[in-house]
Amino acid sequence: MAEFTVNEMLEMQRQLQEKYKDKWEPICIDTGKNKLLWMIGEIGEVADIVKKNGGEEAVSDPELRAHLIEEMADVLMYYHDVMLCYGITSDELREAYTKKFERNMKRW
């Protein structure tokens, strides 16, 4: 199975935003905070699935698992909208992520 990259997700979000540009808020710095709030709401939906059903059932029951994965996809969609709003590139994210990883590897 091929990897699903950040760049692919960003491009898909660009296409989605372009399609609905007349109906949705524009992708810009001013709407970045709204996208963050929407993302937090989606994270809450992920947490609710696990909270209400338990982690084991959420991953082993096919219907719950599909719902969990769908909600996680919603989180990622808003996450990538936030990246687009603030002009964060996948290269910048990779660099910051790698630096944070390296710091955390030396932390404890």
N, C-alpha and C positions, 0 to 999 in steps of 0.2 A: 504494500500500500504506500502510495506517495505521501510525503510530508505535506501538511497544510501550513503554509507560511504566513507570517505577519503581513508580508507584502500582498499576498493573495487576499487576505481578509480586508486589508485597507482598500484595495482596488474594488472589492465587492461592495464595501460601504460607500465608496465614491459613486459607484454606479447606482446604488439604491438612493443615495442623497440626490443625485442628478435627476432620477426618475420622479422623485416626489418634491422637488425644489419649490414647486408652487403650493404645496400643502404643508410642508414641514418647516420648522425653523431653519434658517440658513446655518451652514457650517462656518462658524466664525468664533473668534475669541469670546464675544459677548454671550454666546449660547453654550459655551463650554461648561459653565456651572450647571446649567439645566440638564445637559447630557450626563454629567456626574450624578446628579440627583436621580435621574431615570435609571442609571446603572445601579445605584444603591438600592432602589426599589426592586430591581431584578435579582440582586444578590439576596434580598430578603425573601423572594419567592423560592430561590434555591434552598435557603436555610429552612424555610417552612416545610418543604418537602421532607427534608432530613429530620427536622424536629418532630413533625407529626407522625412519621412512619418509621423512624430509626434508620441509621445508615445502612445496616445490612439489608433491610427490606427495600430501601430506595435503590440499591444497586442490583438486587437479585430479582425483584418483581419486574417483568418486562415492561409493563405499562408505566409503572413509577419511574423506572430507569429512563425510558423514553422522555417522560415529562421532565425529569431532572436534567437530562442532556439538553433538551430544548430550552429550558430556562438558563442553563449555562451558556448556550449559544446567544441568547438575548443579552446576557452580561457582556459577552465578548463583542457583540455588535455595538453596544453603547460605549464600551471601552475604546473601540476603534474610532467611533465618532469623536470621542474626547481627543484622541490622538490627532484626528483631522482638524478639530477646532483649534488646537494649540500648535499645529504644524510640526508635530513630533514625528520624526522618520523612524523607520525600522532600524536603521543604522544607529541612530541616537539611542533608541531603546536597547539594542543589543549591547552597546558600549556601557550604558548605565547598569544594565542587568548583570553584565559580566563583572564590572567593578564591585557591585553589591554582593554578588556571589563570592568573589574572592575575599572580600572583607568578612563575610559571614563564615567562610571556611576557616578563618583564623581566629574567630571570636572566642570560642570556648575550648 
